[in-house]
Amino acid sequence: MSEERTTTHPSAPVHFEHWCEVEGCNKWGGLGFGKGAQPMRWWCAEHYPHWDRKPDVSQDS
């Protein structure tokens, strides 16, 4: 069996920077929410408003 190589390469993955949208918070906005045609909004775990019970994000572990 011969290994065939293509001359085309897949495009590079796109990476978007999204930070917590709470003013003064400089944490990574890893939790996003968007509905329908609304743009995505991003929050850190501490400020994510769509949880009934917020997780413990303390660094004292």
N, C-alpha and C positions, 0 to 999 in steps of 0.2 A: 504494500500500500504506500502510495506517495502522499506526502502532506502538501496540500495546496495552500498557497498563501494568496491573499487578496491584496490588491494595491490600494484599496480604499480603507480608511480607518474610521471607526465610529467617532462621532463628535464627542468632544470633551463634556463631562457632566457640568451642569450649571449649578453654581452655589450662590445662594442669596444670603446676605447678612440681614438678620432680623433680630433686633434687640427688644427688650421689654418696653412697652409703650408708656409705662407709668413714668411721668416726668421725674427726673432725678435718679432713676434706677438704671444702672449700667450693666445689668445682668443679661445673659443670653436669653432671648425670647424663644424658647424651645417649644412652647405650647401655643398653637395657633387656632383661630376660629374664624370661619367665614361662612356665610350662608347665601346661597344663590348667587346673585350678581354683586353682592357686597365684597369689597376687598378683604383679604385676610388681615386679621389683627393678631399681634403676637404679645405674649406675656411670659415672664419667668414663672417658676413654680410658686413662688411666694405671692405673686400678685394675680394669678390666674383666677378670673371671676366666675368661671362656670363649674366650679366644684361645690357640692353641698358641704363637704367637710374638707378643709384644706390639709395637705400632708404636712408632716413635721419636716421642715427643711433646715433645721438647726445643724450646725457644724460640730456639735459637742459629742458626737458618737465615738 
